[in-house]
Amino acid sequence: MPTGAVQSHWVYRLGVLYTALDRLDALHEQWLLTRDGLPAGARPGTPVFDDALAEYHAESWSYLDDWATHGHVLRDINSAARHTSAPLALPPTVTAVPTPDRSTSVRR
């Protein structure tokens, strides 16, 4: 992408999104371990399940807010990439593959 099309804040915003996604993944893994460790009778609607789920949601909130605040940068980058006159990647080169010599006759 041409340098003029790139916004300086993109790097920062992408970093925030990357970090938030990494933390959300870690929190989700932690939630799965917590959920699997709950007593057998702990189902949605029971205090022990709902309290654990509420804690997971509370810990996730700030990272979800980061995505709500900075997520539009993905659309901005995509839009800039679509409107640039320079190709984002070089077109693939086509190399002819030699075919084996087929001098044998075919029976009919």
N, C-alpha and C positions, 0 to 999 in steps of 0.2 A: 504494500500500500504506500502511496507517496507520503513523504514526511508531512506535508501540509494537511493531509487528511487525518492524521493521528492526533488525538487530543492528549495533552500531558497528564490529565487526571485518570486516564484509563488504567494505567499501571497500578496506581493506588487502589482504585475501585476493584479491579480484578484481584488484587491481593487480599482485600477485605472479603470478597466473595469466596476466594479459595480457602482462607482461614475459617470462615464461617461454615463452609461446607465440611471441612475437615472436622471441626468441633461437633457439628450436627451428626456426622457419621459416628464419631466416638460416643456421643451421648445416646445414640440409637442402640449401639452395641451394648452400652451399659444398661439401658432400659430392658433389652432382651434378657440379659443376665438377671436383672432384678425381677422381671416378670416370671422368669422360669424358676426363680428361687422362692417365690411366694408360696404360702400354704396351698394345699390342694383345693380348698374351698374358696380361694380368693378369685373372684370373678368380677367383671365390670359391675359396678353398683354396690360392691362391698367396700367398707371403709379402708381396709388394708390395700386393696387394689387401687381404689380411687386416689388415696393419698400418695401412693407410689407414682401413679400416672401424673398427678398434679405436680409432683416434684420434678418429674421428667420434663413436663411442659414448661414449668417455670425456668428450668435451666436452659431450655432451648430458645426461649423467647427472644433474647438479645441477638442471637445468631439469625433467627428468622427476620428480625427487624433489620439486620444488616442487608439481608437479601431484598427486603421490601424497599430499603433506602437506595441501594446501589445496583440492584439487579437490572435496571434499565440500561446499564452500560453495555450489556450483551446485545440488546437491540440497536443501540447507537453504533456499536462496532460493526454489526452486520449491515446496517444501513449504509455506513460509510464505505464498506467493502463493496457493496453492490453498486454504488454510484461512482466508484473510482474508474478511471479509464485504463489504468494499468492493471494487468492481470495479477491476481494474488499468487499464482503459482505458474511456473512455466508449463506449457502444454506438454503432455507426454510425447516422447519421441517414439516413432514407430520404426521398428527394425524388422526387416523382412526375414522370415525364418526360412532357411533353405529347405526345400522339399527333397526327400530321398529320390534317387534315380529310380524310375518305375519302368524299366525296360522289359519286364516280364509281361508276357501276354496274358490276357484274361480269357478263361474258358467261358463259352456260352452254351 
